[in-house]
Amino acid sequence: MIAVFARSLYRNNRVTLTVVISLMTLYIFLFVILQLMDYSLLFGNIGLVIILALVMYFSRKIDWYSPLEEWYRND
């Protein structure tokens, strides 16, 4: 259902596939965490570190100050 919604929302197969793969990865990770009662804290923390590293890696080229420059120019 989410894949169909993402397809109708984005109208792009590549973006839809990215959304579906990321959600499948998240659901598999959560399922594994719930199955490992003894090691769930360890694997949860490892997963959070990996997610943080991915967010930091993919957001390194974002110019965070350009929206502020446009806002100051409008005043």
PyMOL Python script that loads the backbone (N, CA, C, O; Angstrom):
from pymol import cmd

cmd.read_pdbstr("""\
ATOM      1  N   MET A   1       0.826  -1.189   0.000  1.00  0.00           N
ATOM      2  CA  MET A   1       0.000   0.000   0.000  1.00  0.00           C
ATOM      3  C   MET A   1       0.869   1.251   0.000  1.00  0.00           C
ATOM      4  O   MET A   1       0.564   2.228  -0.684  1.00  0.00           O
ATOM      5  N   ILE A   2       1.947   1.214   0.768  1.00  0.00           N
ATOM      6  CA  ILE A   2       2.828   2.378   0.816  1.00  0.00           C
ATOM      7  C   ILE A   2       3.528   2.576  -0.520  1.00  0.00           C
ATOM      8  O   ILE A   2       3.739   3.710  -0.949  1.00  0.00           O
ATOM      9  N   ALA A   3       3.890   1.481  -1.180  1.00  0.00           N
ATOM     10  CA  ALA A   3       4.545   1.582  -2.488  1.00  0.00           C
ATOM     11  C   ALA A   3       3.612   2.195  -3.521  1.00  0.00           C
ATOM     12  O   ALA A   3       4.036   3.026  -4.324  1.00  0.00           O
ATOM     13  N   VAL A   4       2.367   1.799  -3.506  1.00  0.00           N
ATOM     14  CA  VAL A   4       1.394   2.361  -4.445  1.00  0.00           C
ATOM     15  C   VAL A   4       1.182   3.845  -4.154  1.00  0.00           C
ATOM     16  O   VAL A   4       1.088   4.657  -5.074  1.00  0.00           O
ATOM     17  N   PHE A   5       1.109   4.193  -2.877  1.00  0.00           N
ATOM     18  CA  PHE A   5       0.953   5.604  -2.506  1.00  0.00           C
ATOM     19  C   PHE A   5       2.174   6.417  -2.925  1.00  0.00           C
ATOM     20  O   PHE A   5       2.035   7.515  -3.462  1.00  0.00           O
ATOM     21  N   ALA A   6       3.373   5.880  -2.681  1.00  0.00           N
ATOM     22  CA  ALA A   6       4.596   6.587  -3.073  1.00  0.00           C
ATOM     23  C   ALA A   6       4.664   6.748  -4.585  1.00  0.00           C
ATOM     24  O   ALA A   6       5.116   7.781  -5.078  1.00  0.00           O
ATOM     25  N   ARG A   7       4.220   5.737  -5.323  1.00  0.00           N
ATOM     26  CA  ARG A   7       4.213   5.817  -6.792  1.00  0.00           C
ATOM     27  C   ARG A   7       3.250   6.903  -7.263  1.00  0.00           C
ATOM     28  O   ARG A   7       3.574   7.660  -8.178  1.00  0.00           O
ATOM     29  N   SER A   8       2.079   6.986  -6.655  1.00  0.00           N
ATOM     30  CA  SER A   8       1.132   8.016  -7.063  1.00  0.00           C
ATOM     31  C   SER A   8       1.582   9.403  -6.622  1.00  0.00           C
ATOM     32  O   SER A   8       1.246  10.396  -7.267  1.00  0.00           O
ATOM     33  N   LEU A   9       2.328   9.480  -5.545  1.00  0.00           N
ATOM     34  CA  LEU A   9       2.784  10.765  -5.029  1.00  0.00           C
ATOM     35  C   LEU A   9       3.966  11.309  -5.830  1.00  0.00           C
ATOM     36  O   LEU A   9       3.966  12.481  -6.209  1.00  0.00           O
ATOM     37  N   TYR A  10       4.977  10.469  -6.093  1.00  0.00           N
ATOM     38  CA  TYR A  10       6.200  10.933  -6.739  1.00  0.00           C
ATOM     39  C   TYR A  10       6.185  10.784  -8.259  1.00  0.00           C
ATOM     40  O   TYR A  10       6.845  11.552  -8.958  1.00  0.00           O
ATOM     41  N   ARG A  11       5.448   9.815  -8.774  1.00  0.00           N
ATOM     42  CA  ARG A  11       5.357   9.556 -10.213  1.00  0.00           C
ATOM     43  C   ARG A  11       6.727   9.308 -10.845  1.00  0.00           C
ATOM     44  O   ARG A  11       6.969   9.663 -11.999  1.00  0.00           O
ATOM     45  N   ASN A  12       7.615   8.692 -10.063  1.00  0.00           N
ATOM     46  CA  ASN A  12       8.955   8.380 -10.529  1.00  0.00           C
ATOM     47  C   ASN A  12       9.317   7.003  -9.985  1.00  0.00           C
ATOM     48  O   ASN A  12       9.246   6.772  -8.778  1.00  0.00           O
ATOM     49  N   ASN A  13       9.702   6.095 -10.863  1.00  0.00           N
ATOM     50  CA  ASN A  13       9.999   4.730 -10.417  1.00  0.00           C
ATOM     51  C   ASN A  13      11.219   4.668  -9.512  1.00  0.00           C
ATOM     52  O   ASN A  13      11.259   3.865  -8.579  1.00  0.00           O
ATOM     53  N   ARG A  14      12.212   5.507  -9.776  1.00  0.00           N
ATOM     54  CA  ARG A  14      13.433   5.467  -8.973  1.00  0.00           C
ATOM     55  C   ARG A  14      13.170   5.927  -7.536  1.00  0.00           C
ATOM     56  O   ARG A  14      13.650   5.307  -6.587  1.00  0.00           O
ATOM     57  N   VAL A  15      12.426   6.987  -7.382  1.00  0.00           N
ATOM     58  CA  VAL A  15      12.106   7.483  -6.041  1.00  0.00           C
ATOM     59  C   VAL A  15      11.218   6.487  -5.307  1.00  0.00           C
ATOM     60  O   VAL A  15      11.396   6.243  -4.113  1.00  0.00           O
ATOM     61  N   THR A  16      10.266   5.918  -6.027  1.00  0.00           N
ATOM     62  CA  THR A  16       9.392   4.914  -5.423  1.00  0.00           C
ATOM     63  C   THR A  16      10.182   3.710  -4.952  1.00  0.00           C
ATOM     64  O   THR A  16       9.944   3.202  -3.856  1.00  0.00           O
ATOM     65  N   LEU A  17      11.113   3.249  -5.760  1.00  0.00           N
ATOM     66  CA  LEU A  17      11.950   2.110  -5.385  1.00  0.00           C
ATOM     67  C   LEU A  17      12.820   2.437  -4.175  1.00  0.00           C
ATOM     68  O   LEU A  17      13.032   1.588  -3.309  1.00  0.00           O
ATOM     69  N   THR A  18      13.317   3.657  -4.117  1.00  0.00           N
ATOM     70  CA  THR A  18      14.119   4.083  -2.965  1.00  0.00           C
ATOM     71  C   THR A  18      13.282   4.076  -1.685  1.00  0.00           C
ATOM     72  O   THR A  18      13.745   3.629  -0.636  1.00  0.00           O
ATOM     73  N   VAL A  19      12.058   4.569  -1.778  1.00  0.00           N
ATOM     74  CA  VAL A  19      11.172   4.579  -0.608  1.00  0.00           C
ATOM     75  C   VAL A  19      10.858   3.156  -0.171  1.00  0.00           C
ATOM     76  O   VAL A  19      10.890   2.850   1.021  1.00  0.00           O
ATOM     77  N   VAL A  20      10.554   2.287  -1.127  1.00  0.00           N
ATOM     78  CA  VAL A  20      10.192   0.908  -0.802  1.00  0.00           C
ATOM     79  C   VAL A  20      11.374   0.167  -0.178  1.00  0.00           C
ATOM     80  O   VAL A  20      11.205  -0.552   0.806  1.00  0.00           O
ATOM     81  N   ILE A  21      12.556   0.337  -0.739  1.00  0.00           N
ATOM     82  CA  ILE A  21      13.736  -0.354  -0.199  1.00  0.00           C
ATOM     83  C   ILE A  21      14.078   0.162   1.192  1.00  0.00           C
ATOM     84  O   ILE A  21      14.421  -0.625   2.074  1.00  0.00           O
ATOM     85  N   SER A  22      13.990   1.472   1.401  1.00  0.00           N
ATOM     86  CA  SER A  22      14.301   2.002   2.731  1.00  0.00           C
ATOM     87  C   SER A  22      13.284   1.527   3.770  1.00  0.00           C
ATOM     88  O   SER A  22      13.658   1.220   4.902  1.00  0.00           O
ATOM     89  N   LEU A  23      12.018   1.464   3.402  1.00  0.00           N
ATOM     90  CA  LEU A  23      11.013   0.968   4.350  1.00  0.00           C
ATOM     91  C   LEU A  23      11.175  -0.524   4.628  1.00  0.00           C
ATOM     92  O   LEU A  23      11.003  -0.971   5.762  1.00  0.00           O
ATOM     93  N   MET A  24      11.505  -1.291   3.592  1.00  0.00           N
ATOM     94  CA  MET A  24      11.736  -2.723   3.804  1.00  0.00           C
ATOM     95  C   MET A  24      12.928  -2.947   4.734  1.00  0.00           C
ATOM     96  O   MET A  24      12.889  -3.822   5.600  1.00  0.00           O
ATOM     97  N   THR A  25      13.977  -2.160   4.555  1.00  0.00           N
ATOM     98  CA  THR A  25      15.145  -2.268   5.423  1.00  0.00           C
ATOM     99  C   THR A  25      14.778  -1.919   6.859  1.00  0.00           C
ATOM    100  O   THR A  25      15.201  -2.598   7.795  1.00  0.00           O
ATOM    101  N   LEU A  26      14.001  -0.874   7.032  1.00  0.00           N
ATOM    102  CA  LEU A  26      13.574  -0.474   8.372  1.00  0.00           C
ATOM    103  C   LEU A  26      12.711  -1.548   9.026  1.00  0.00           C
ATOM    104  O   LEU A  26      12.906  -1.868  10.199  1.00  0.00           O
ATOM    105  N   TYR A  27      11.761  -2.106   8.280  1.00  0.00           N
ATOM    106  CA  TYR A  27      10.889  -3.143   8.842  1.00  0.00           C
ATOM    107  C   TYR A  27      11.672  -4.408   9.193  1.00  0.00           C
ATOM    108  O   TYR A  27      11.409  -5.033  10.220  1.00  0.00           O
ATOM    109  N   ILE A  28      12.628  -4.786   8.352  1.00  0.00           N
ATOM    110  CA  ILE A  28      13.456  -5.965   8.651  1.00  0.00           C
ATOM    111  C   ILE A  28      14.300  -5.709   9.891  1.00  0.00           C
ATOM    112  O   ILE A  28      14.432  -6.584  10.746  1.00  0.00           O
ATOM    113  N   PHE A  29      14.874  -4.507   9.991  1.00  0.00           N
ATOM    114  CA  PHE A  29      15.677  -4.165  11.159  1.00  0.00           C
ATOM    115  C   PHE A  29      14.839  -4.215  12.433  1.00  0.00           C
ATOM    116  O   PHE A  29      15.278  -4.760  13.446  1.00  0.00           O
ATOM    117  N   LEU A  30      13.643  -3.650  12.387  1.00  0.00           N
ATOM    118  CA  LEU A  30      12.777  -3.676  13.569  1.00  0.00           C
ATOM    119  C   LEU A  30      12.337  -5.086  13.923  1.00  0.00           C
ATOM    120  O   LEU A  30      12.225  -5.416  15.103  1.00  0.00           O
ATOM    121  N   PHE A  31      12.085  -5.921  12.925  1.00  0.00           N
ATOM    122  CA  PHE A  31      11.710  -7.306  13.191  1.00  0.00           C
ATOM    123  C   PHE A  31      12.853  -8.053  13.870  1.00  0.00           C
ATOM    124  O   PHE A  31      12.626  -8.802  14.820  1.00  0.00           O
ATOM    125  N   VAL A  32      14.067  -7.856  13.392  1.00  0.00           N
ATOM    126  CA  VAL A  32      15.231  -8.524  13.995  1.00  0.00           C
ATOM    127  C   VAL A  32      15.440  -8.036  15.420  1.00  0.00           C
ATOM    128  O   VAL A  32      15.737  -8.832  16.312  1.00  0.00           O
ATOM    129  N   ILE A  33      15.287  -6.741  15.641  1.00  0.00           N
ATOM    130  CA  ILE A  33      15.446  -6.189  16.993  1.00  0.00           C
ATOM    131  C   ILE A  33      14.417  -6.803  17.944  1.00  0.00           C
ATOM    132  O   ILE A  33      14.750  -7.133  19.083  1.00  0.00           O
ATOM    133  N   LEU A  34      13.190  -6.957  17.497  1.00  0.00           N
ATOM    134  CA  LEU A  34      12.160  -7.531  18.359  1.00  0.00           C
ATOM    135  C   LEU A  34      12.385  -9.018  18.627  1.00  0.00           C
ATOM    136  O   LEU A  34      11.971  -9.525  19.670  1.00  0.00           O
ATOM    137  N   GLN A  35      13.028  -9.712  17.714  1.00  0.00           N
ATOM    138  CA  GLN A  35      13.286 -11.140  17.900  1.00  0.00           C
ATOM    139  C   GLN A  35      14.468 -11.391  18.838  1.00  0.00           C
ATOM    140  O   GLN A  35      14.503 -12.419  19.513  1.00  0.00           O
ATOM    141  N   LEU A  36      15.420 -10.487  18.893  1.00  0.00           N
ATOM    142  CA  LEU A  36      16.606 -10.649  19.735  1.00  0.00           C
ATOM    143  C   LEU A  36      16.382  -9.967  21.076  1.00  0.00           C
ATOM    144  O   LEU A  36      16.747  -8.804  21.251  1.00  0.00           O
ATOM    145  N   MET A  37      15.792 -10.671  22.009  1.00  0.00           N
ATOM    146  CA  MET A  37      15.479 -10.049  23.289  1.00  0.00           C
ATOM    147  C   MET A  37      16.739  -9.744  24.093  1.00  0.00           C
ATOM    148  O   MET A  37      16.828  -8.688  24.719  1.00  0.00           O
ATOM    149  N   ASP A  38      17.706 -10.647  24.083  1.00  0.00           N
ATOM    150  CA  ASP A  38      18.899 -10.453  24.899  1.00  0.00           C
ATOM    151  C   ASP A  38      19.853  -9.411  24.323  1.00  0.00           C
ATOM    152  O   ASP A  38      20.520  -8.697  25.072  1.00  0.00           O
ATOM    153  N   TYR A  39      19.919  -9.323  23.015  1.00  0.00           N
ATOM    154  CA  TYR A  39      20.869  -8.417  22.384  1.00  0.00           C
ATOM    155  C   TYR A  39      20.190  -7.229  21.696  1.00  0.00           C
ATOM    156  O   TYR A  39      20.804  -6.567  20.859  1.00  0.00           O
ATOM    157  N   SER A  40      18.949  -6.962  22.038  1.00  0.00           N
ATOM    158  CA  SER A  40      18.217  -5.908  21.331  1.00  0.00           C
ATOM    159  C   SER A  40      18.820  -4.525  21.575  1.00  0.00           C
ATOM    160  O   SER A  40      18.858  -3.709  20.654  1.00  0.00           O
ATOM    161  N   LEU A  41      19.286  -4.246  22.772  1.00  0.00           N
ATOM    162  CA  LEU A  41      19.888  -2.945  23.052  1.00  0.00           C
ATOM    163  C   LEU A  41      21.172  -2.755  22.260  1.00  0.00           C
ATOM    164  O   LEU A  41      21.417  -1.676  21.718  1.00  0.00           O
ATOM    165  N   LEU A  42      21.984  -3.786  22.190  1.00  0.00           N
ATOM    166  CA  LEU A  42      23.238  -3.714  21.438  1.00  0.00           C
ATOM    167  C   LEU A  42      22.981  -3.486  19.957  1.00  0.00           C
ATOM    168  O   LEU A  42      23.563  -2.581  19.359  1.00  0.00           O
ATOM    169  N   PHE A  43      22.122  -4.293  19.364  1.00  0.00           N
ATOM    170  CA  PHE A  43      21.856  -4.156  17.939  1.00  0.00           C
ATOM    171  C   PHE A  43      21.075  -2.876  17.624  1.00  0.00           C
ATOM    172  O   PHE A  43      21.241  -2.304  16.546  1.00  0.00           O
ATOM    173  N   GLY A  44      20.246  -2.434  18.531  1.00  0.00           N
ATOM    174  CA  GLY A  44      19.554  -1.169  18.341  1.00  0.00           C
ATOM    175  C   GLY A  44      20.517   0.008  18.306  1.00  0.00           C
ATOM    176  O   GLY A  44      20.385   0.904  17.473  1.00  0.00           O
ATOM    177  N   ASN A  45      21.480  -0.001  19.211  1.00  0.00           N
ATOM    178  CA  ASN A  45      22.478   1.068  19.219  1.00  0.00           C
ATOM    179  C   ASN A  45      23.370   1.015  17.992  1.00  0.00           C
ATOM    180  O   ASN A  45      23.710   2.059  17.435  1.00  0.00           O
ATOM    181  N   ILE A  46      23.751  -0.167  17.563  1.00  0.00           N
ATOM    182  CA  ILE A  46      24.551  -0.297  16.346  1.00  0.00           C
ATOM    183  C   ILE A  46      23.762   0.220  15.149  1.00  0.00           C
ATOM    184  O   ILE A  46      24.313   0.912  14.293  1.00  0.00           O
ATOM    185  N   GLY A  47      22.487  -0.110  15.087  1.00  0.00           N
ATOM    186  CA  GLY A  47      21.646   0.373  13.997  1.00  0.00           C
ATOM    187  C   GLY A  47      21.514   1.887  14.000  1.00  0.00           C
ATOM    188  O   GLY A  47      21.559   2.515  12.942  1.00  0.00           O
ATOM    189  N   LEU A  48      21.350   2.476  15.177  1.00  0.00           N
ATOM    190  CA  LEU A  48      21.246   3.938  15.256  1.00  0.00           C
ATOM    191  C   LEU A  48      22.535   4.631  14.840  1.00  0.00           C
ATOM    192  O   LEU A  48      22.494   5.687  14.209  1.00  0.00           O
ATOM    193  N   VAL A  49      23.674   4.052  15.186  1.00  0.00           N
ATOM    194  CA  VAL A  49      24.959   4.622  14.764  1.00  0.00           C
ATOM    195  C   VAL A  49      25.094   4.546  13.247  1.00  0.00           C
ATOM    196  O   VAL A  49      25.574   5.490  12.619  1.00  0.00           O
ATOM    197  N   ILE A  50      24.677   3.441  12.661  1.00  0.00           N
ATOM    198  CA  ILE A  50      24.741   3.308  11.196  1.00  0.00           C
ATOM    199  C   ILE A  50      23.808   4.308  10.525  1.00  0.00           C
ATOM    200  O   ILE A  50      24.184   4.931   9.532  1.00  0.00           O
ATOM    201  N   ILE A  51      22.598   4.470  11.051  1.00  0.00           N
ATOM    202  CA  ILE A  51      21.662   5.437  10.482  1.00  0.00           C
ATOM    203  C   ILE A  51      22.210   6.856  10.609  1.00  0.00           C
ATOM    204  O   ILE A  51      22.104   7.640   9.666  1.00  0.00           O
ATOM    205  N   LEU A  52      22.787   7.194  11.741  1.00  0.00           N
ATOM    206  CA  LEU A  52      23.380   8.517  11.924  1.00  0.00           C
ATOM    207  C   LEU A  52      24.529   8.744  10.949  1.00  0.00           C
ATOM    208  O   LEU A  52      24.655   9.828  10.379  1.00  0.00           O
ATOM    209  N   ALA A  53      25.372   7.721  10.755  1.00  0.00           N
ATOM    210  CA  ALA A  53      26.481   7.848   9.808  1.00  0.00           C
ATOM    211  C   ALA A  53      25.975   8.060   8.388  1.00  0.00           C
ATOM    212  O   ALA A  53      26.557   8.846   7.640  1.00  0.00           O
ATOM    213  N   LEU A  54      24.895   7.368   8.001  1.00  0.00           N
ATOM    214  CA  LEU A  54      24.330   7.546   6.664  1.00  0.00           C
ATOM    215  C   LEU A  54      23.747   8.945   6.481  1.00  0.00           C
ATOM    216  O   LEU A  54      23.933   9.565   5.434  1.00  0.00           O
ATOM    217  N   VAL A  55      23.050   9.438   7.486  1.00  0.00           N
ATOM    218  CA  VAL A  55      22.486  10.791   7.403  1.00  0.00           C
ATOM    219  C   VAL A  55      23.605  11.820   7.309  1.00  0.00           C
ATOM    220  O   VAL A  55      23.506  12.768   6.530  1.00  0.00           O
ATOM    221  N   MET A  56      24.663  11.647   8.088  1.00  0.00           N
ATOM    222  CA  MET A  56      25.782  12.581   8.022  1.00  0.00           C
ATOM    223  C   MET A  56      26.480  12.511   6.666  1.00  0.00           C
ATOM    224  O   MET A  56      26.887  13.542   6.131  1.00  0.00           O
ATOM    225  N   TYR A  57      26.623  11.325   6.111  1.00  0.00           N
ATOM    226  CA  TYR A  57      27.289  11.167   4.822  1.00  0.00           C
ATOM    227  C   TYR A  57      26.487  11.806   3.698  1.00  0.00           C
ATOM    228  O   TYR A  57      27.050  12.511   2.862  1.00  0.00           O
ATOM    229  N   PHE A  58      25.173  11.567   3.667  1.00  0.00           N
ATOM    230  CA  PHE A  58      24.359  12.074   2.573  1.00  0.00           C
ATOM    231  C   PHE A  58      24.008  13.553   2.715  1.00  0.00           C
ATOM    232  O   PHE A  58      23.583  14.177   1.743  1.00  0.00           O
ATOM    233  N   SER A  59      24.177  14.120   3.894  1.00  0.00           N
ATOM    234  CA  SER A  59      23.852  15.537   4.068  1.00  0.00           C
ATOM    235  C   SER A  59      25.097  16.415   4.092  1.00  0.00           C
ATOM    236  O   SER A  59      25.002  17.589   4.450  1.00  0.00           O
ATOM    237  N   ARG A  60      26.238  15.895   3.731  1.00  0.00           N
ATOM    238  CA  ARG A  60      27.468  16.675   3.821  1.00  0.00           C
ATOM    239  C   ARG A  60      27.564  17.762   2.758  1.00  0.00           C
ATOM    240  O   ARG A  60      28.268  18.749   2.972  1.00  0.00           O
ATOM    241  N   LYS A  61      26.888  17.623   1.622  1.00  0.00           N
ATOM    242  CA  LYS A  61      26.984  18.608   0.554  1.00  0.00           C
ATOM    243  C   LYS A  61      25.814  19.598   0.538  1.00  0.00           C
ATOM    244  O   LYS A  61      25.701  20.400  -0.390  1.00  0.00           O
ATOM    245  N   ILE A  62      24.964  19.551   1.529  1.00  0.00           N
ATOM    246  CA  ILE A  62      23.832  20.475   1.584  1.00  0.00           C
ATOM    247  C   ILE A  62      24.329  21.834   2.052  1.00  0.00           C
ATOM    248  O   ILE A  62      25.034  21.936   3.056  1.00  0.00           O
ATOM    249  N   ASP A  63      23.961  22.859   1.327  1.00  0.00           N
ATOM    250  CA  ASP A  63      24.313  24.218   1.729  1.00  0.00           C
ATOM    251  C   ASP A  63      23.231  24.706   2.694  1.00  0.00           C
ATOM    252  O   ASP A  63      22.164  25.149   2.269  1.00  0.00           O
ATOM    253  N   TRP A  64      23.511  24.622   3.974  1.00  0.00           N
ATOM    254  CA  TRP A  64      22.516  24.930   4.986  1.00  0.00           C
ATOM    255  C   TRP A  64      22.266  26.429   5.111  1.00  0.00           C
ATOM    256  O   TRP A  64      21.249  26.831   5.677  1.00  0.00           O
ATOM    257  N   TYR A  65      23.171  27.270   4.595  1.00  0.00           N
ATOM    258  CA  TYR A  65      23.054  28.709   4.791  1.00  0.00           C
ATOM    259  C   TYR A  65      22.399  29.420   3.626  1.00  0.00           C
ATOM    260  O   TYR A  65      22.076  30.601   3.753  1.00  0.00           O
ATOM    261  N   SER A  66      22.188  28.765   2.503  1.00  0.00           N
ATOM    262  CA  SER A  66      21.571  29.450   1.362  1.00  0.00           C
ATOM    263  C   SER A  66      20.124  29.876   1.639  1.00  0.00           C
ATOM    264  O   SER A  66      19.744  30.962   1.202  1.00  0.00           O
ATOM    265  N   PRO A  67      19.300  29.097   2.333  1.00  0.00           N
ATOM    266  CA  PRO A  67      17.948  29.613   2.648  1.00  0.00           C
ATOM    267  C   PRO A  67      17.988  30.845   3.543  1.00  0.00           C
ATOM    268  O   PRO A  67      17.138  31.727   3.421  1.00  0.00           O
ATOM    269  N   LEU A  68      18.966  30.913   4.440  1.00  0.00           N
ATOM    270  CA  LEU A  68      19.075  32.082   5.304  1.00  0.00           C
ATOM    271  C   LEU A  68      19.487  33.312   4.508  1.00  0.00           C
ATOM    272  O   LEU A  68      18.998  34.410   4.775  1.00  0.00           O
ATOM    273  N   GLU A  69      20.377  33.147   3.534  1.00  0.00           N
ATOM    274  CA  GLU A  69      20.790  34.278   2.711  1.00  0.00           C
ATOM    275  C   GLU A  69      19.612  34.832   1.917  1.00  0.00           C
ATOM    276  O   GLU A  69      19.468  36.047   1.780  1.00  0.00           O
ATOM    277  N   GLU A  70      18.777  33.952   1.397  1.00  0.00           N
ATOM    278  CA  GLU A  70      17.590  34.406   0.663  1.00  0.00           C
ATOM    279  C   GLU A  70      16.616  35.111   1.595  1.00  0.00           C
ATOM    280  O   GLU A  70      15.977  36.086   1.201  1.00  0.00           O
ATOM    281  N   TRP A  71      16.497  34.632   2.813  1.00  0.00           N
ATOM    282  CA  TRP A  71      15.583  35.245   3.764  1.00  0.00           C
ATOM    283  C   TRP A  71      16.061  36.645   4.150  1.00  0.00           C
ATOM    284  O   TRP A  71      15.260  37.575   4.249  1.00  0.00           O
ATOM    285  N   TYR A  72      17.388  36.792   4.369  1.00  0.00           N
ATOM    286  CA  TYR A  72      17.917  38.107   4.728  1.00  0.00           C
ATOM    287  C   TYR A  72      17.839  39.088   3.576  1.00  0.00           C
ATOM    288  O   TYR A  72      17.673  40.286   3.804  1.00  0.00           O
ATOM    289  N   ARG A  73      17.957  38.607   2.322  1.00  0.00           N
ATOM    290  CA  ARG A  73      17.872  39.495   1.175  1.00  0.00           C
ATOM    291  C   ARG A  73      16.456  40.025   0.977  1.00  0.00           C
ATOM    292  O   ARG A  73      16.276  41.118   0.441  1.00  0.00           O
ATOM    293  N   ASN A  74      15.453  39.267   1.401  1.00  0.00           N
ATOM    294  CA  ASN A  74      14.056  39.700   1.223  1.00  0.00           C
ATOM    295  C   ASN A  74      13.648  40.780   2.216  1.00  0.00           C
ATOM    296  O   ASN A  74      12.670  41.492   1.987  1.00  0.00           O
ATOM    297  N   ASP A  75      14.381  40.908   3.309  1.00  0.00           N
ATOM    298  CA  ASP A  75      14.017  41.917   4.317  1.00  0.00           C
ATOM    299  C   ASP A  75      14.479  43.287   3.959  1.00  0.00           C
ATOM    300  O   ASP A  75      14.245  44.233   4.711  1.00  0.00           O
TER     301      ASP A  75
END
""", "prot")
cmd.dss("prot")
cmd.show_as("cartoon", "prot")
cmd.util.cbc("prot")
cmd.orient("prot")
